[in-house]
Amino acid sequence: MDAIEALVTRKSSAMLTTPAPSKDDLKTMMQAAVRAPDHCRLRPWRFIVIEGAAREKLGRIFGEALKVREPDATEAMLQKERGKPMRAPLVIAVIAKIEAHPKVPEVEQILSAGAAAQNIMLAAHALGYAGIWRTGKTCFDPQVNAALGAAETDQIVGFLYLGTAERVPVLLEEPVDAYVEIWGE
Ligand SMILES: Cc1cc2nc3c(=O)[nH]c(=O)nc-3n(C[C@H](O)[C@H](O)[C@H](O)COP(=O)(O)O)c2cc1C
């Protein structure tokens, strides 16, 4: 797919099925990720690919973290939480690796990791896959952070749920001009 076509047609899909991105396509997506802009070349990102049975392991981590966040969570709530990573055949956790830097504040490092995440989503779309970027309380949970091997100072910027769209998403018209101002006239 042409780059501009990919940019102007990307749409999230929550209902995902197989096939997941192939090994080769995943590599292309990662190459796109590391082209994200990055102030002072800190490479402030880490990508954890979670596929197949590893999704169940991630689900157990989500469930245990929910038990701590919400000690009164019912078994139904825990089951739902454990099942979340199963909503796509492949999940990528994108983590911003934050370091103290005299020129690059934390927000810029998070933005870089976010740009890398979006590059992954766009590359996936251009390759014919679909997905959705999700966060929620798990991204701000110290127990989930630790289970993924992230430092306390790191920030999970999202879980990218990826696969093939069950239904072709409908693109709604976007009122682009409503967000754009020509300044200084
Ligand atoms: C940082 C970030 C976190 C998000 N977290 C969630 C989430 O937890 N759950 C969700 O349904 N959508 C979440 N979204 C929104 C979806 O990824 C998606 O953008 C939204 O459903 C609109 O669809 P569109 O991307 O096709 O416009 C998040 C988006 C961003 C950028």
The ligand as an ORCA input file, in Angstrom:
! r2SCAN-3c Opt
* xyz 0 1
  C      -2.605      6.109     24.141
  C      -3.913      5.515     23.696
  C      -4.597      4.667     24.532
  C      -5.811      4.093     24.152
  N      -6.442      3.218     24.993
  C      -7.579      2.622     24.611
  C      -8.200      1.625     25.410
  O      -7.708      1.276     26.481
  N      -9.350      1.073     24.976
  C      -9.903      1.432     23.773
  O     -10.953      0.890     23.421
  N      -9.329      2.358     22.972
  C      -8.181      2.948     23.366
  N      -7.594      3.888     22.549
  C      -8.280      4.327     21.332
  C      -8.159      3.343     20.188
  O      -6.813      2.931     20.017
  C      -8.650      3.992     18.879
  O      -7.824      5.061     18.515
  C     -10.084      4.454     18.981
  O     -10.910      3.336     19.177
  C     -10.545      5.233     17.736
  O     -10.419      4.454     16.599
  P      -9.568      4.961     15.340
  O      -8.119      4.762     15.740
  O      -9.990      4.086     14.230
  O      -9.899      6.382     15.118
  C      -6.360      4.431     22.899
  C      -5.650      5.269     22.027
  C      -4.440      5.805     22.421
  C      -3.674      6.695     21.474
*
